[in-house]
């Protein structure tokens, strides 16, 4: 016999489960329209991959999540896509969201399916991909994608796999009837999940107020190592953390998940969906829903296509509108009142209560808290509901969060026992919602600040790079200027040296020419030797040409220096002046030589 523990707090509200267990599970058939929300699970919403007017087959994927956390949405039957638009969806606020409207064609034609006869021959990742493509999410709570839940972190080995059949909420009997009529499918799905996780222990927890379900599951698990744990009926024993504590004696740490202590919980309906997906090749397109309450003539459990309007479902159960006071989606403890019957059944819909005014009367007006402490005694999470209520009401959300507000499972036990009729859970939901909004806004602000800082850093980097390029250009220009100036100075210096050598050579030649002329004047040469003066004239003309060319060169350099290199102007002006003198002296020497040559024949003739 399985050893059991207990959890703190808890209450014992009236069960009212016999309303819906007197009849077997019935099929509701195909309605005229199916409304399929794109967001039916925790995570990213699916994106439509079909177009208006397109014909789809039963089981065909019509919306999928390409990236991120999410699962696909399938066509529950064959038909035409009528629209992709906003429509009211199951939500406490009555909000609208994007939905695909499918008009059935009545043929109920399946797409191709690929059942797996031996999943053990596949890789585990392949089986997880089958589960993901089948669109399976948790069917008993918030709708966490099952394939992700079955892939815990590598450092957290799952030693205990729990199948949650407690179904502690009053009125709801969907899991009870599923275990009674589909026990083999439940066990088959459990085996698939156990093969993926390889736990040391598999346990199915069932409250002791479900004897038929207990008997059916014991028969289905004969010859296996799966334990059937019958637990005392107490609300909320079906809460994940509470059931883990009952069956293992361990507590999930605050802010943690069951995998942190080596435990994983799955729902009865989820196990059936896994078996149908892997062994039958069928995606999640229907589920068991409890329709109950005193305002319906034939309460019971129905196998309903996902997307079926609640209005159509109530008609199948024989709704009595004259008696109807409230429609509650979910149980009376954790459910919420519907604002319209047009909302569709989704993957997490497990119950609709059509209640009369006497069955679920309107709550009395809220009264001041009398500090009785009954809420703290009933809290299964051992929180301080009174302080959380004060902080939530005063919008002191940070203080409420410090008191572990997010550990609250919103079971409603505190509100149930409150003598002042304070809707405590509503205050907690409000506080959680505001904190989530603030976190989202803070996240946006952080991202905006990061983008701004990145932009500022980029602009600063661009300024630095621009300044660096400017300095490099200035340095390169300065180096080029210095190089050009150095070349100019070198050229000027070389020009002066050449000019000085040329001038000295010219003076020497002039001196020699004068000396020779004097010598020849004192001793007249023979007539035949008169032509010996011609080389001197040619030499002087060559010297004059060189001096004039050098003068032009120096003048050009002087003009350029005046335009670009003010520092060299004075030096070049001196060089030009010197060349002017040299040209003048060369011209005078040439003129003198020519004059002497011109008078020599006359002197020679007079002598003869």
Protein Blocks (a to p, Z undefined) as FASTA:
>chain_A
ZZddddeeiidddfklmmmmmpccddebjafbdcddfblcecjddddfbdehiacdehia
fbdcfbdcddddddfbgcddfbdcddddddfklpacdddddddehlopacdddddfblml
pcfklmmmmmmmnopacfklnopafklmmmccfklccfbdcddfklmaghiaklmmmmmm
mmmmmmmmmmmmmmmnopabdcddddfklmmlmmmmmmmmgoiabdcddddddddfkbmk
lmmmmmnopacdehiafklnopacddfklmmmmmmmmmnopacfbdcdddedjkbfbgcd
ddddehiafklmmmmnopafklpmbdcehjfklmccdfbfkbccdfklcbdcdddfklmg
cdddddddehlommmmmpmnlpafklmmmmmmnopaklmmmnommlpgolommmmmmmnl
pafklmmmmmmmmmmmmmmmmmmmmmmmmmmmmmmmmmmmmmmmmmmmmmmmmmmmmmmm
mmmmmmmmmmmmmmmmmmmmmmmmmmmmmmmmmmmmmmmmmmccdfklmmmmmmmmmmmm
mmmmmmmmmmmmmmmmmmmmmmmmmmlmmmmmmmmmmmmmmmmmmmmmmmmmmmmmmmmm
mmmmmmZZ
